[in-house]
Amino acid sequence: MTTQRPSSNSALALITLEGTRFDGAKFHDAAFQTNLHDPFVPAARKLSSLNKLSDDWMGKGSRRPQPKALVQAGLVLTTISQAGLTPPPGVFPTEEGGVLFEWASGTYVFSIEVEADSSIVAYSLYPEQTNGDSDEVDSPDHLTPIIKNWVPVING
């Protein structure tokens, strides 16, 4: 992870993912650009740190987060931030090589999973609901209407 200030007069931080792709080539992709005081900076740093995990991190057979999933997760985190959903989500690696963003309380669970192949699935369990819903989306931009529905519940 690299954090850079674009200029001495700017309060923006550019957090990037750096590492090696599955095919051995290097990647260096901007994952998340934000104000240094933005509450999403810790989530972006956590996301960037997932690149340091190795296979079997959670026991034999668990996969490290895949590079294309990490890049897609950076776009998802930007979409979440821009949609006004606060507090920021918890950020977790999955055993299958993906990334999970999650908000949970005693009454609701909302999560977005970026799978190892970079596909995206949003899961929701609203208060008073016994069975949750899942929505597969084909790009982070298509998460916006789903996230906007969560804002009143999470932001309370």
Secondary structure, 3 states (H helix, E strand, C coil): CEEECCCCCCCEEEEEEEEECCCCCEEEEEEEEEECCCCCHHHHHHHHHHHHCCCCCCCCCCECCCHHHHHHHHHHHHHHHHCCCCCCCEEEECCECCEEEEEECCCCEEEEEECCCCCEEEEEECCCCCCCEEEEECCHHHHHHHHHHHHHHHCC
